[in-house]
Amino acid sequence: MKKILAVLALAFSASASAQIRDQIAPDGSYTIFRDSQGRTIMGMGVLPTPNQNLGITGGMPFYDGPTSQWYWYTGTSWVSAITMATLTLTAPTITTPTITSPTITGTATIAGVSATTVQSQEYTVSLTADAVTQPGQIVMPDAGTANRFDVATGSGTLAIGIFSTSSGVRAAQATAYPVAVGGLTRVVIAEDADGALGEYLTMSATAGYADAGAISTIGKNIGRILETAPVTNVIAHNGCTGAAGCINTALDTPNAGPAGQITLSADVAAQGWAVGDPVVYWNSGGVVATGLLDGFVYWLVSVSTTNVTLAATRGGAVIVPSSQGTDATQYLQKLPLATISIQ
Protein backbone atom coordinates (compact mmCIF):
# COMPACT_ATOMS: atom_id res chain seq x y z
CA MET A 1 0.00 0.00 0.00
CA LYS A 2 2.88 2.30 0.70
CA LYS A 3 4.11 1.78 -2.86
CA ILE A 4 0.68 2.67 -4.22
CA LEU A 5 0.55 5.87 -2.20
CA ALA A 6 4.04 6.81 -3.34
CA VAL A 7 3.12 6.42 -6.98
CA LEU A 8 -0.09 8.39 -6.45
CA ALA A 9 1.84 11.16 -4.74
CA LEU A 10 4.23 11.29 -7.68
CA ALA A 11 1.39 11.43 -10.12
CA PHE A 12 -0.39 14.16 -8.16
CA SER A 13 2.73 16.28 -8.03
CA ALA A 14 3.25 16.07 -11.78
CA SER A 15 1.08 19.13 -12.22
CA ALA A 16 0.13 21.29 -9.29
CA SER A 17 -2.86 22.75 -11.14
CA ALA A 18 -4.03 19.43 -12.62
CA GLN A 19 -7.29 18.10 -11.37
CA ILE A 20 -7.34 14.32 -10.86
CA ARG A 21 -10.44 12.46 -11.89
CA ASP A 22 -11.00 8.75 -11.79
CA GLN A 23 -12.64 6.18 -13.94
CA ILE A 24 -14.12 3.36 -11.89
CA ALA A 25 -15.06 0.04 -13.42
CA PRO A 26 -18.76 -0.71 -13.42
CA ASP A 27 -18.17 -3.62 -11.11
CA GLY A 28 -15.75 -1.58 -8.98
CA SER A 29 -12.88 -3.95 -9.70
CA TYR A 30 -10.43 -1.24 -10.73
CA THR A 31 -9.91 2.49 -10.84
CA ILE A 32 -8.03 4.46 -13.52
CA PHE A 33 -6.80 7.92 -12.64
CA ARG A 34 -6.71 10.66 -15.29
CA ASP A 35 -5.53 14.27 -15.29
CA SER A 36 -7.66 17.29 -16.16
CA GLN A 37 -6.91 16.70 -19.83
CA GLY A 38 -8.21 13.17 -19.67
CA ARG A 39 -4.82 11.54 -20.00
CA THR A 40 -4.35 8.35 -18.04
CA ILE A 41 -1.92 8.52 -15.14
CA MET A 42 -2.14 5.14 -13.43
CA GLY A 43 -4.51 2.42 -12.42
CA MET A 44 -5.08 0.07 -9.52
CA GLY A 45 -7.31 -2.81 -8.57
CA VAL A 46 -7.89 -5.90 -10.67
CA LEU A 47 -5.93 -5.78 -13.93
CA PRO A 48 -8.42 -5.19 -16.77
CA THR A 49 -8.26 -7.08 -20.03
CA PRO A 50 -6.50 -5.19 -22.87
CA ASN A 51 -9.50 -5.51 -25.21
CA GLN A 52 -11.69 -3.38 -22.97
CA ASN A 53 -12.19 0.07 -24.47
CA LEU A 54 -10.65 1.98 -21.62
CA GLY A 55 -8.79 4.70 -23.51
CA ILE A 56 -5.61 3.77 -21.68
CA THR A 57 -2.49 5.56 -22.81
CA GLY A 58 0.55 3.39 -23.68
CA GLY A 59 3.08 3.33 -20.87
CA MET A 60 0.52 3.72 -18.07
CA PRO A 61 1.38 1.82 -14.86
CA PHE A 62 -1.21 -0.34 -13.12
CA TYR A 63 -0.98 -1.96 -9.72
CA ASP A 64 -2.68 -5.35 -9.70
CA GLY A 65 -3.96 -5.98 -6.18
CA PRO A 66 -4.53 -9.76 -6.40
CA THR A 67 -0.95 -10.42 -7.51
CA SER A 68 0.64 -7.43 -5.77
CA GLN A 69 2.55 -6.62 -8.97
CA TRP A 70 2.95 -3.58 -11.14
CA TYR A 71 2.19 -3.75 -14.86
CA TRP A 72 2.86 -1.42 -17.74
CA TYR A 73 0.54 -0.95 -20.67
CA THR A 74 2.35 -1.14 -24.02
CA GLY A 75 -0.59 0.09 -26.04
CA THR A 76 -1.80 -3.40 -26.90
CA SER A 77 -1.03 -5.53 -23.83
CA TRP A 78 0.07 -5.51 -20.19
CA VAL A 79 3.66 -6.32 -19.33
CA SER A 80 4.77 -7.26 -15.84
CA ALA A 81 7.25 -4.82 -14.33
CA ILE A 82 9.22 -7.84 -13.15
CA THR A 83 9.47 -9.08 -16.73
CA MET A 84 10.60 -5.68 -17.90
CA ALA A 85 13.29 -5.55 -15.24
CA THR A 86 14.66 -8.98 -16.03
CA LEU A 87 18.05 -8.79 -17.72
CA THR A 88 19.33 -11.56 -19.92
CA LEU A 89 23.03 -11.98 -19.20
CA THR A 90 25.08 -13.76 -21.83
CA ALA A 91 28.31 -15.23 -20.61
CA PRO A 92 31.25 -13.75 -22.53
CA THR A 93 33.05 -16.05 -24.91
CA ILE A 94 36.68 -16.38 -23.83
CA THR A 95 39.01 -17.53 -26.57
CA THR A 96 42.15 -19.21 -25.36
CA PRO A 97 45.13 -17.61 -27.12
CA THR A 98 47.29 -19.86 -29.22
CA ILE A 99 50.97 -19.48 -28.36
CA THR A 100 53.33 -20.62 -31.09
CA SER A 101 56.76 -21.59 -29.86
CA PRO A 102 59.56 -19.80 -31.74
CA THR A 103 61.80 -21.90 -33.91
CA ILE A 104 65.38 -21.66 -32.70
CA THR A 105 68.10 -22.71 -35.09
CA GLY A 106 71.33 -24.01 -33.59
CA THR A 107 72.67 -23.87 -30.06
CA ALA A 108 74.97 -21.60 -28.11
CA THR A 109 77.24 -24.30 -26.71
CA ILE A 110 80.89 -24.53 -27.71
CA ALA A 111 82.11 -27.93 -26.56
CA GLY A 112 81.28 -30.56 -29.17
CA VAL A 113 79.54 -28.07 -31.47
CA SER A 114 78.48 -29.71 -34.70
CA ALA A 115 78.88 -27.90 -38.00
CA THR A 116 75.10 -27.89 -38.40
CA THR A 117 74.73 -25.59 -35.36
CA VAL A 118 77.28 -22.99 -36.40
CA GLN A 119 75.10 -21.19 -38.93
CA SER A 120 73.01 -19.41 -36.27
CA GLN A 121 76.21 -18.02 -34.71
CA GLU A 122 77.75 -16.62 -37.88
CA TYR A 123 77.48 -13.21 -39.48
CA THR A 124 77.35 -13.97 -43.18
CA VAL A 125 76.90 -12.19 -46.49
CA SER A 126 75.79 -13.83 -49.72
CA LEU A 127 78.35 -13.65 -52.51
CA THR A 128 78.85 -15.50 -55.76
CA ALA A 129 81.79 -17.89 -56.06
CA ASP A 130 84.21 -17.32 -58.92
CA ALA A 131 85.86 -20.74 -58.58
CA VAL A 132 85.67 -24.02 -56.69
CA THR A 133 86.24 -23.23 -53.00
CA GLN A 134 86.60 -25.57 -50.03
CA PRO A 135 84.35 -24.94 -47.02
CA GLY A 136 86.30 -23.14 -44.32
CA GLN A 137 88.76 -21.54 -46.76
CA ILE A 138 89.75 -17.88 -46.52
CA VAL A 139 88.34 -15.86 -49.41
CA MET A 140 89.02 -12.47 -50.98
CA PRO A 141 87.19 -10.25 -53.49
CA ASP A 142 87.35 -11.59 -57.03
CA ALA A 143 89.76 -9.60 -59.13
CA GLY A 144 87.59 -9.50 -62.24
CA THR A 145 83.88 -9.55 -61.36
CA ALA A 146 81.96 -7.45 -58.85
CA ASN A 147 80.14 -9.12 -55.94
CA ARG A 148 82.11 -12.35 -56.29
CA PHE A 149 84.62 -14.06 -54.03
CA ASP A 150 87.69 -16.13 -54.82
CA VAL A 151 90.16 -18.18 -52.81
CA ALA A 152 92.62 -15.87 -51.05
CA THR A 153 95.98 -16.26 -52.80
CA GLY A 154 98.06 -16.35 -49.61
CA SER A 155 99.39 -14.20 -46.80
CA GLY A 156 99.27 -10.49 -47.48
CA THR A 157 96.18 -10.55 -49.72
CA LEU A 158 92.97 -8.78 -48.77
CA ALA A 159 90.82 -11.36 -46.96
CA ILE A 160 87.12 -10.59 -46.58
CA GLY A 161 85.89 -13.69 -44.74
CA ILE A 162 85.55 -17.48 -44.61
CA PHE A 163 83.53 -19.58 -47.04
CA SER A 164 80.96 -20.84 -44.54
CA THR A 165 80.76 -24.57 -43.78
CA SER A 166 77.04 -24.03 -43.13
CA SER A 167 76.53 -24.41 -46.89
CA GLY A 168 77.40 -28.10 -46.51
CA VAL A 169 78.98 -28.19 -49.98
CA ARG A 170 81.99 -27.00 -51.94
CA ALA A 171 81.48 -23.76 -53.80
CA ALA A 172 80.82 -24.04 -57.51
CA GLN A 173 81.53 -21.22 -59.91
CA ALA A 174 78.75 -18.65 -60.51
CA THR A 175 76.62 -19.80 -57.55
CA ALA A 176 75.85 -17.69 -54.47
CA TYR A 177 76.99 -18.94 -51.04
CA PRO A 178 77.27 -17.59 -47.48
CA VAL A 179 80.59 -16.01 -46.56
CA ALA A 180 81.23 -15.61 -42.82
CA VAL A 181 82.55 -12.14 -41.99
CA GLY A 182 82.25 -12.41 -38.20
CA GLY A 183 81.00 -14.49 -35.28
CA LEU A 184 81.73 -18.22 -35.01
CA THR A 185 82.63 -20.38 -37.99
CA ARG A 186 84.92 -23.27 -38.94
CA VAL A 187 88.25 -22.72 -40.65
CA VAL A 188 90.37 -25.19 -42.63
CA ILE A 189 94.00 -25.33 -41.48
CA ALA A 190 96.99 -25.75 -43.80
CA GLU A 191 98.77 -29.09 -44.19
CA ASP A 192 100.79 -30.33 -41.18
CA ALA A 193 99.65 -27.38 -39.03
CA ASP A 194 98.21 -28.28 -35.62
CA GLY A 195 95.40 -26.14 -34.30
CA ALA A 196 95.44 -25.70 -30.53
CA LEU A 197 92.78 -24.15 -28.31
CA GLY A 198 93.38 -20.41 -27.98
CA GLU A 199 95.86 -20.09 -30.85
CA TYR A 200 95.52 -17.33 -33.41
CA LEU A 201 94.58 -18.13 -37.01
CA THR A 202 96.56 -16.29 -39.65
CA MET A 203 96.63 -16.44 -43.43
CA SER A 204 98.88 -19.23 -44.67
CA ALA A 205 101.20 -19.02 -47.63
CA THR A 206 99.05 -21.83 -49.06
CA ALA A 207 96.15 -20.12 -50.81
CA GLY A 208 92.87 -20.29 -48.89
CA TYR A 209 94.19 -22.07 -45.78
CA ALA A 210 95.04 -20.79 -42.30
CA ASP A 211 98.04 -21.29 -40.03
CA ALA A 212 97.68 -21.51 -36.26
CA GLY A 213 100.07 -19.89 -33.80
CA ALA A 214 100.97 -16.46 -32.51
CA ILE A 215 99.25 -13.25 -33.58
CA SER A 216 100.63 -11.84 -36.80
CA THR A 217 100.94 -8.45 -38.44
CA ILE A 218 97.92 -6.46 -39.49
CA GLY A 219 96.40 -7.82 -42.70
CA LYS A 220 96.99 -11.49 -41.92
CA ASN A 221 94.96 -12.19 -38.77
CA ILE A 222 91.77 -14.20 -39.22
CA GLY A 223 90.55 -15.16 -35.74
CA ARG A 224 91.15 -17.40 -32.76
CA ILE A 225 90.63 -21.17 -32.27
CA LEU A 226 88.04 -22.38 -29.76
CA GLU A 227 88.81 -26.12 -29.92
CA THR A 228 91.90 -28.24 -30.54
CA ALA A 229 92.36 -29.72 -34.04
CA PRO A 230 95.44 -32.00 -34.04
CA VAL A 231 97.14 -33.59 -37.06
CA THR A 232 97.71 -36.86 -35.18
CA ASN A 233 94.56 -38.66 -36.36
CA VAL A 234 96.50 -40.67 -38.90
CA ILE A 235 95.16 -43.23 -41.35
CA ALA A 236 97.78 -45.88 -40.50
CA HIS A 237 98.10 -49.62 -39.95
CA ASN A 238 98.40 -49.05 -36.22
CA GLY A 239 95.12 -50.04 -34.61
CA CYS A 240 93.71 -51.66 -37.76
CA THR A 241 92.57 -55.27 -37.53
CA GLY A 242 93.31 -56.03 -41.17
CA ALA A 243 96.76 -56.33 -42.66
CA ALA A 244 95.82 -54.73 -45.96
CA GLY A 245 95.32 -51.22 -44.58
CA CYS A 246 92.99 -48.94 -42.68
CA ILE A 247 90.41 -48.16 -45.39
CA ASN A 248 87.65 -50.54 -46.42
CA THR A 249 87.95 -49.96 -50.15
CA ALA A 250 85.74 -51.02 -53.02
CA LEU A 251 88.19 -53.88 -53.66
CA ASP A 252 89.00 -54.96 -50.11
CA THR A 253 87.36 -54.69 -46.67
CA PRO A 254 90.15 -55.67 -44.25
CA ASN A 255 88.41 -54.22 -41.15
CA ALA A 256 85.07 -54.94 -39.55
CA GLY A 257 82.64 -52.33 -40.81
CA PRO A 258 81.02 -51.02 -43.99
CA ALA A 259 82.71 -50.19 -47.29
CA GLY A 260 84.34 -46.77 -47.14
CA GLN A 261 85.08 -47.01 -43.43
CA ILE A 262 88.37 -45.34 -42.47
CA THR A 263 90.14 -46.41 -39.28
CA LEU A 264 92.23 -43.74 -37.57
CA SER A 265 95.01 -43.98 -35.01
CA ALA A 266 93.00 -42.26 -32.24
CA ASP A 267 89.50 -42.29 -30.76
CA VAL A 268 88.06 -39.28 -32.57
CA ALA A 269 84.62 -39.78 -31.06
CA ALA A 270 86.22 -39.05 -27.68
CA GLN A 271 87.69 -35.86 -29.21
CA GLY A 272 84.20 -34.61 -29.98
CA TRP A 273 83.95 -35.54 -33.67
CA ALA A 274 80.28 -35.85 -34.67
CA VAL A 275 78.19 -36.66 -37.71
CA GLY A 276 77.95 -33.60 -39.95
CA ASP A 277 81.31 -32.14 -38.93
CA PRO A 278 83.68 -31.05 -41.74
CA VAL A 279 87.19 -32.57 -41.88
CA VAL A 280 90.09 -32.04 -44.28
CA TYR A 281 92.05 -34.92 -45.83
CA TRP A 282 95.80 -34.43 -46.13
CA ASN A 283 98.50 -36.70 -47.51
CA SER A 284 101.93 -35.38 -46.57
CA GLY A 285 104.04 -36.52 -49.50
CA GLY A 286 102.61 -40.01 -49.91
CA VAL A 287 100.18 -41.54 -52.39
CA VAL A 288 96.63 -40.23 -52.08
CA ALA A 289 93.89 -42.82 -51.56
CA THR A 290 91.97 -43.12 -54.82
CA GLY A 291 88.60 -41.47 -54.34
CA LEU A 292 89.89 -38.74 -52.02
CA LEU A 293 91.67 -35.48 -52.92
CA ASP A 294 94.54 -33.91 -51.01
CA GLY A 295 93.50 -30.76 -49.12
CA PHE A 296 89.78 -31.28 -49.79
CA VAL A 297 87.10 -30.91 -47.13
CA TYR A 298 84.72 -33.81 -46.49
CA TRP A 299 81.79 -34.38 -44.13
CA LEU A 300 81.48 -37.05 -41.46
CA VAL A 301 78.69 -39.50 -42.22
CA SER A 302 79.37 -41.80 -39.26
CA VAL A 303 81.65 -41.68 -36.21
CA SER A 304 82.39 -44.62 -33.90
CA THR A 305 85.50 -44.52 -31.70
CA THR A 306 88.37 -44.68 -34.26
CA ASN A 307 86.17 -45.36 -37.32
CA VAL A 308 84.59 -42.81 -39.64
CA THR A 309 82.98 -42.59 -43.07
CA LEU A 310 83.09 -39.53 -45.33
CA ALA A 311 80.90 -37.79 -47.91
CA ALA A 312 81.62 -35.02 -50.41
CA THR A 313 78.69 -32.97 -49.01
CA ARG A 314 76.96 -32.88 -45.64
CA GLY A 315 74.46 -35.74 -45.56
CA GLY A 316 75.73 -37.11 -48.89
CA ALA A 317 76.58 -40.67 -49.92
CA VAL A 318 79.54 -42.43 -48.31
CA ILE A 319 82.72 -42.23 -50.37
CA VAL A 320 84.27 -45.66 -50.99
CA PRO A 321 87.92 -45.24 -52.09
CA SER A 322 89.28 -47.81 -54.51
CA SER A 323 92.79 -47.87 -53.00
CA GLN A 324 94.44 -47.45 -49.62
CA GLY A 325 96.92 -44.71 -50.43
CA THR A 326 100.19 -44.43 -48.55
CA ASP A 327 99.63 -45.07 -44.85
CA ALA A 328 101.37 -43.04 -42.12
CA THR A 329 101.48 -39.93 -44.36
CA GLN A 330 97.73 -39.33 -44.63
CA TYR A 331 95.45 -38.01 -41.92
CA LEU A 332 92.10 -36.35 -41.25
CA GLN A 333 91.84 -33.06 -39.38
CA LYS A 334 88.62 -31.58 -38.10
CA LEU A 335 87.98 -27.96 -39.05
CA PRO A 336 88.14 -26.16 -35.69
CA LEU A 337 85.50 -23.73 -34.54
CA ALA A 338 86.93 -20.22 -34.31
CA THR A 339 85.95 -16.64 -33.68
CA ILE A 340 86.39 -14.57 -36.82
CA SER A 341 87.74 -11.03 -36.92
CA ILE A 342 89.44 -10.26 -40.24
CA GLN A 343 92.22 -7.70 -39.79
NORPE-V234940 format. One line per field, one symbol per residue. ss: DSSP state (H for helix, E for strand, L for the rest). Layout:
ss = ???
This chain:
ss = LHHHHHHHHHHHLLLLLLLLEEEELLLLLEEEEELLLLLEEEEEELLLLLLLLLLLLLLLEEEELLLLEEEEELLLLEEEHHHHHLLLLLLLLLLLLLLLLLLLLLLLLLLLLLHHHLHHHEEEEEEEELLLELLLLEEEELLLLLLEEEELLLLLLLEEEEELHHHLLLELLLLEEEEEEEEEEEELELLLLLELLLLEEEELLLLLLEEEELLLLLLLEEEEELLLELLLLELLLLLLLLLLLLELLLLLLLLLLLLLLEELLLLLLLLLLLLLLEEEEEELLLLLLLLLLLLEEEEEEEEELLEEEEELLLLLLELLLLLLLLLLLEEEEELEEEEELLL
